[in-house]
Amino acid sequence: MNEKEILLKEIEALISYGKEGPTINPELLQYLEINDLKSIKESLLRKVGTLSDEDKAWLEQFKKYE
């Protein structure tokens, strides 16, 4: 799986987390560039401050540490 496919899957999971129905069509995201996808992912992860501890633990899997 290439970097773009991985980012698409991670963004899809972040967007749909805790939702019952569909949110955004992930196929639309495939037309974005890698930098745009990284920006979207980072934006979603920044919202972690408003989440419960359980949600924060779930989101930790998407962070990459160097």
N, C-alpha and C positions, 0 to 999 in steps of 0.2 A: 504494500500500500504506500503511495507516495505522500509527501507532506500535505498537499492540498486535500487529498481524501481523508487524511487523519484529522485535519482542521475542520473539515466539513462535518465529520462524525461527532467531534467534540462540541462544536457549536450547536449542532442539532440536539445533542443531549442536554446542553446547558439551556437552550431555549425551551425545550419541552419538559424540563424537570418540574414535577409537581402539577402538571396540567393534564386534564382528562382528554381533551380533544386536540386536534391539530393546531399548531401555532402558525408557523411560516413554512412554506413549501421549501424544503432544503434544496430542491433542484434549482431554485432561483439563485441560491448562494454560489453554486458552482461557476457562475459567470464572473464572479469577483476575483480579483488578483490575490495572491498570497498575502501581501501586506494588508489589504483590506480585511481579509479573513482573520489575520492575527490581531488587528485592531478591534474587530468585533468580539473576538474571544476575550481579549484583555478587558474590554468594557463590561462584558458579562461577569467576569471574575471580580471586577472592582465592586460590584454590587453586593458582594459577600457580606458587607457590614450590616445589611438589613435582614440577614437570614438567621435561622436558628442554628444552634451548635451542631445539630444533626445534619443540616443542610451544608454547613461549612465543612464538616468532615467529608461529605460526599464530594464537594467541589475540589478538595485537596488533590484528588486523583488527576485533575487536569493541569495542575501547576507543574512546571518543570524547573528543577533546581540544578544549578551548575556548580 
